[in-house]
Amino acid sequence: MSQSTKSDPINLKKPKSLALFRYKADRWPVFIVLTLTAIDFALFYAVNNLLILFVYYLAMIIPKSVICAWNHHHQHIFTFRHTALNRGLELAYALHTGVTTYLWRLHHALGHHINFLNQEKDESRWKRKDGSKMGALEYTLNVALTAYPRGYRVGKKYPKQLKQFITFTIITFIFVGGLIWYKPAAGILLFALPMITSLLYTAYVTYEHHSGLDTSNEFEASYNKLSPLYNFFTGNLGYHTAHHYKQGVHWSKLPALHATIKEKIPAHLYR
């Protein structure tokens, strides 16, 4: 089993510290995400021109897809030290990414990270049942359309997390449904459609993380990108082997962790 299971990301004990953030590095990403959320709601209430809303939707496809990386980081290690703040942030993340509270905890942290070396169990598997490699489009649709059912199945092993997932998924969908009922076009273009687009895009970009790497060696099972620009926008997701090696390490610490294991990573796994 991968060493990633040694670093358990599920830590729900109430902290004693008075600080809001667990890590100071999360302050700017959270500020940007909440600012974009505020802009969405300002447009929802103030703009009725469908062309403007549609252009805004198109312009925000990439930025909101980048937010998916930060939602991923949050569901590995909660951003805030207080539960209510985390739940509120997760609602904002869900409206941008289509991934609700605890979905990535179950599907990704407690599913994919444990099973990524086993393509029969991997929640983000890139192999077909016959053992052949999926194409990028097939993988994207497969992972995106099964994200919620697979997260639910993993959750059966973790009833407390499953309860949170179900509860806040229902709350999120009711909230989005209310927005669509109040202003149908704005609700769809500013919230519902971006949620769907971002979930598909998230699945698409994960195709290149592991596809084609059929191995039992965790240091040979992930592609890595060391581009400073890529890692700036994704929170060091390019250090993917390190992330799988110890998934409980905060995103800001991944370059340092990578430095300790880089000699174990074959040269062809750097992109």
Contacts in CASP RR format, 6 or more apart in sequence:
PFRMAT RR
TARGET T0000
AUTHOR 0000-0000-0000
METHOD contacts of the structure
MODEL  1
MSQSTKSDPINLKKPKSLALFRYKADRWPVFIVLTLTAIDFALFYAVNNL
LILFVYYLAMIIPKSVICAWNHHHQHIFTFRHTALNRGLELAYALHTGVT
TYLWRLHHALGHHINFLNQEKDESRWKRKDGSKMGALEYTLNVALTAYPR
GYRVGKKYPKQLKQFITFTIITFIFVGGLIWYKPAAGILLFALPMITSLL
YTAYVTYEHHSGLDTSNEFEASYNKLSPLYNFFTGNLGYHTAHHYKQGVH
WSKLPALHATIKEKIPAHLYR
1 114 0 8 1.000
2 113 0 8 1.000
2 114 0 8 1.000
2 116 0 8 1.000
2 117 0 8 1.000
2 218 0 8 1.000
2 244 0 8 1.000
2 245 0 8 1.000
3 218 0 8 1.000
3 245 0 8 1.000
3 246 0 8 1.000
4 113 0 8 1.000
4 114 0 8 1.000
4 218 0 8 1.000
4 244 0 8 1.000
4 245 0 8 1.000
4 246 0 8 1.000
4 247 0 8 1.000
5 113 0 8 1.000
5 114 0 8 1.000
6 246 0 8 1.000
7 246 0 8 1.000
7 247 0 8 1.000
7 248 0 8 1.000
7 249 0 8 1.000
8 248 0 8 1.000
9 76 0 8 1.000
9 77 0 8 1.000
9 105 0 8 1.000
9 109 0 8 1.000
9 247 0 8 1.000
9 248 0 8 1.000
10 105 0 8 1.000
10 109 0 8 1.000
10 110 0 8 1.000
10 158 0 8 1.000
10 161 0 8 1.000
11 77 0 8 1.000
11 78 0 8 1.000
12 83 0 8 1.000
12 160 0 8 1.000
14 82 0 8 1.000
14 83 0 8 1.000
15 22 0 8 1.000
15 81 0 8 1.000
17 81 0 8 1.000
19 81 0 8 1.000
20 80 0 8 1.000
20 81 0 8 1.000
20 82 0 8 1.000
20 85 0 8 1.000
21 27 0 8 1.000
21 30 0 8 1.000
21 79 0 8 1.000
21 80 0 8 1.000
21 81 0 8 1.000
22 77 0 8 1.000
22 78 0 8 1.000
22 79 0 8 1.000
22 80 0 8 1.000
22 81 0 8 1.000
22 250 0 8 1.000
23 77 0 8 1.000
23 79 0 8 1.000
23 250 0 8 1.000
23 252 0 8 1.000
25 250 0 8 1.000
25 251 0 8 1.000
25 252 0 8 1.000
26 79 0 8 1.000
29 70 0 8 1.000
29 235 0 8 1.000
30 79 0 8 1.000
30 89 0 8 1.000
33 67 0 8 1.000
33 70 0 8 1.000
33 89 0 8 1.000
33 92 0 8 1.000
33 93 0 8 1.000
33 96 0 8 1.000
34 89 0 8 1.000
34 92 0 8 1.000
36 60 0 8 1.000
36 63 0 8 1.000
36 64 0 8 1.000
36 67 0 8 1.000
36 96 0 8 1.000
37 92 0 8 1.000
37 95 0 8 1.000
37 96 0 8 1.000
40 95 0 8 1.000
40 190 0 8 1.000
40 191 0 8 1.000
43 52 0 8 1.000
43 53 0 8 1.000
43 56 0 8 1.000
43 186 0 8 1.000
43 190 0 8 1.000
44 179 0 8 1.000
44 183 0 8 1.000
44 186 0 8 1.000
44 187 0 8 1.000
44 190 0 8 1.000
44 191 0 8 1.000
47 53 0 8 1.000
47 186 0 8 1.000
48 186 0 8 1.000
50 185 0 8 1.000
50 189 0 8 1.000
53 185 0 8 1.000
53 186 0 8 1.000
53 189 0 8 1.000
53 190 0 8 1.000
54 189 0 8 1.000
56 189 0 8 1.000
56 190 0 8 1.000
57 189 0 8 1.000
57 190 0 8 1.000
57 193 0 8 1.000
57 194 0 8 1.000
60 194 0 8 1.000
61 194 0 8 1.000
61 197 0 8 1.000
61 198 0 8 1.000
61 201 0 8 1.000
64 96 0 8 1.000
64 97 0 8 1.000
64 194 0 8 1.000
64 197 0 8 1.000
64 198 0 8 1.000
65 197 0 8 1.000
65 198 0 8 1.000
65 201 0 8 1.000
65 202 0 8 1.000
65 205 0 8 1.000
66 233 0 8 1.000
66 234 0 8 1.000
67 93 0 8 1.000
67 96 0 8 1.000
67 97 0 8 1.000
67 198 0 8 1.000
68 96 0 8 1.000
68 97 0 8 1.000
68 99 0 8 1.000
68 198 0 8 1.000
68 201 0 8 1.000
68 202 0 8 1.000
68 205 0 8 1.000
69 233 0 8 1.000
69 234 0 8 1.000
69 235 0 8 1.000
69 237 0 8 1.000
70 93 0 8 1.000
70 235 0 8 1.000
71 90 0 8 1.000
71 93 0 8 1.000
71 94 0 8 1.000
71 96 0 8 1.000
71 97 0 8 1.000
71 99 0 8 1.000
71 104 0 8 1.000
72 104 0 8 1.000
72 108 0 8 1.000
72 237 0 8 1.000
73 235 0 8 1.000
73 250 0 8 1.000
73 251 0 8 1.000
74 86 0 8 1.000
74 89 0 8 1.000
74 90 0 8 1.000
74 93 0 8 1.000
75 90 0 8 1.000
75 99 0 8 1.000
75 102 0 8 1.000
75 103 0 8 1.000
75 104 0 8 1.000
75 105 0 8 1.000
75 108 0 8 1.000
75 109 0 8 1.000
76 104 0 8 1.000
76 105 0 8 1.000
76 108 0 8 1.000
76 109 0 8 1.000
76 247 0 8 1.000
76 248 0 8 1.000
77 248 0 8 1.000
77 250 0 8 1.000
78 86 0 8 1.000
79 85 0 8 1.000
79 86 0 8 1.000
79 89 0 8 1.000
80 86 0 8 1.000
80 89 0 8 1.000
87 101 0 8 1.000
87 168 0 8 1.000
90 100 0 8 1.000
90 101 0 8 1.000
90 168 0 8 1.000
91 101 0 8 1.000
91 168 0 8 1.000
91 171 0 8 1.000
91 172 0 8 1.000
91 175 0 8 1.000
93 99 0 8 1.000
94 100 0 8 1.000
94 101 0 8 1.000
94 172 0 8 1.000
94 195 0 8 1.000
95 172 0 8 1.000
95 176 0 8 1.000
95 191 0 8 1.000
95 194 0 8 1.000
95 195 0 8 1.000
96 194 0 8 1.000
96 195 0 8 1.000
96 198 0 8 1.000
97 195 0 8 1.000
97 198 0 8 1.000
97 199 0 8 1.000
97 202 0 8 1.000
98 194 0 8 1.000
98 195 0 8 1.000
98 196 0 8 1.000
98 198 0 8 1.000
98 199 0 8 1.000
99 147 0 8 1.000
99 198 0 8 1.000
99 199 0 8 1.000
99 202 0 8 1.000
100 165 0 8 1.000
100 168 0 8 1.000
100 169 0 8 1.000
100 172 0 8 1.000
101 164 0 8 1.000
101 165 0 8 1.000
101 167 0 8 1.000
101 168 0 8 1.000
101 169 0 8 1.000
101 172 0 8 1.000
102 161 0 8 1.000
102 162 0 8 1.000
102 164 0 8 1.000
102 165 0 8 1.000
102 168 0 8 1.000
103 147 0 8 1.000
103 148 0 8 1.000
103 151 0 8 1.000
103 165 0 8 1.000
103 169 0 8 1.000
105 161 0 8 1.000
105 165 0 8 1.000
106 151 0 8 1.000
106 152 0 8 1.000
106 154 0 8 1.000
106 155 0 8 1.000
106 158 0 8 1.000
106 161 0 8 1.000
106 162 0 8 1.000
106 165 0 8 1.000
107 123 0 8 1.000
107 124 0 8 1.000
107 147 0 8 1.000
107 150 0 8 1.000
107 151 0 8 1.000
107 154 0 8 1.000
108 123 0 8 1.000
108 124 0 8 1.000
109 247 0 8 1.000
110 154 0 8 1.000
110 155 0 8 1.000
110 157 0 8 1.000
110 158 0 8 1.000
110 161 0 8 1.000
111 122 0 8 1.000
111 123 0 8 1.000
111 151 0 8 1.000
111 154 0 8 1.000
112 122 0 8 1.000
112 123 0 8 1.000
112 124 0 8 1.000
113 244 0 8 1.000
113 247 0 8 1.000
115 121 0 8 1.000
115 122 0 8 1.000
115 123 0 8 1.000
116 122 0 8 1.000
116 124 0 8 1.000
116 210 0 8 1.000
116 221 0 8 1.000
116 244 0 8 1.000
117 215 0 8 1.000
117 216 0 8 1.000
117 218 0 8 1.000
117 221 0 8 1.000
119 125 0 8 1.000
119 126 0 8 1.000
119 127 0 8 1.000
119 131 0 8 1.000
119 214 0 8 1.000
123 150 0 8 1.000
123 151 0 8 1.000
123 154 0 8 1.000
124 143 0 8 1.000
124 203 0 8 1.000
124 206 0 8 1.000
124 210 0 8 1.000
126 133 0 8 1.000
126 134 0 8 1.000
126 139 0 8 1.000
126 207 0 8 1.000
126 210 0 8 1.000
126 211 0 8 1.000
126 212 0 8 1.000
127 133 0 8 1.000
127 134 0 8 1.000
127 214 0 8 1.000
128 134 0 8 1.000
133 211 0 8 1.000
133 212 0 8 1.000
134 142 0 8 1.000
134 211 0 8 1.000
135 207 0 8 1.000
135 211 0 8 1.000
136 204 0 8 1.000
136 207 0 8 1.000
136 211 0 8 1.000
139 203 0 8 1.000
139 204 0 8 1.000
139 207 0 8 1.000
139 211 0 8 1.000
140 200 0 8 1.000
140 203 0 8 1.000
140 204 0 8 1.000
140 207 0 8 1.000
141 200 0 8 1.000
141 203 0 8 1.000
142 203 0 8 1.000
143 203 0 8 1.000
143 206 0 8 1.000
144 199 0 8 1.000
144 200 0 8 1.000
144 202 0 8 1.000
144 203 0 8 1.000
147 199 0 8 1.000
147 203 0 8 1.000
148 169 0 8 1.000
151 165 0 8 1.000
152 162 0 8 1.000
152 165 0 8 1.000
152 166 0 8 1.000
155 161 0 8 1.000
155 162 0 8 1.000
155 165 0 8 1.000
156 162 0 8 1.000
176 187 0 8 1.000
176 191 0 8 1.000
176 192 0 8 1.000
176 195 0 8 1.000
177 192 0 8 1.000
179 186 0 8 1.000
179 187 0 8 1.000
179 190 0 8 1.000
179 191 0 8 1.000
180 187 0 8 1.000
180 188 0 8 1.000
180 191 0 8 1.000
180 192 0 8 1.000
208 223 0 8 1.000
208 271 0 8 1.000
209 222 0 8 1.000
209 223 0 8 1.000
209 240 0 8 1.000
210 221 0 8 1.000
210 222 0 8 1.000
210 223 0 8 1.000
213 220 0 8 1.000
213 221 0 8 1.000
213 222 0 8 1.000
213 223 0 8 1.000
213 269 0 8 1.000
215 221 0 8 1.000
218 241 0 8 1.000
218 244 0 8 1.000
218 245 0 8 1.000
219 241 0 8 1.000
219 245 0 8 1.000
219 261 0 8 1.000
219 264 0 8 1.000
219 265 0 8 1.000
219 266 0 8 1.000
220 265 0 8 1.000
220 266 0 8 1.000
220 269 0 8 1.000
221 241 0 8 1.000
221 244 0 8 1.000
222 240 0 8 1.000
222 241 0 8 1.000
222 243 0 8 1.000
222 244 0 8 1.000
222 269 0 8 1.000
223 240 0 8 1.000
223 269 0 8 1.000
223 270 0 8 1.000
223 271 0 8 1.000
224 238 0 8 1.000
224 239 0 8 1.000
224 240 0 8 1.000
224 241 0 8 1.000
224 258 0 8 1.000
224 265 0 8 1.000
224 269 0 8 1.000
224 270 0 8 1.000
224 271 0 8 1.000
225 231 0 8 1.000
225 237 0 8 1.000
225 238 0 8 1.000
225 240 0 8 1.000
225 270 0 8 1.000
225 271 0 8 1.000
226 238 0 8 1.000
226 239 0 8 1.000
226 270 0 8 1.000
227 238 0 8 1.000
230 237 0 8 1.000
230 238 0 8 1.000
231 237 0 8 1.000
231 238 0 8 1.000
231 239 0 8 1.000
231 255 0 8 1.000
235 251 0 8 1.000
235 252 0 8 1.000
235 254 0 8 1.000
236 243 0 8 1.000
236 251 0 8 1.000
236 252 0 8 1.000
236 254 0 8 1.000
236 255 0 8 1.000
237 243 0 8 1.000
237 251 0 8 1.000
238 254 0 8 1.000
239 254 0 8 1.000
239 255 0 8 1.000
239 257 0 8 1.000
239 258 0 8 1.000
241 258 0 8 1.000
241 261 0 8 1.000
241 265 0 8 1.000
241 269 0 8 1.000
242 249 0 8 1.000
242 254 0 8 1.000
242 257 0 8 1.000
242 258 0 8 1.000
242 261 0 8 1.000
243 249 0 8 1.000
243 254 0 8 1.000
245 257 0 8 1.000
245 261 0 8 1.000
246 257 0 8 1.000
249 257 0 8 1.000
END
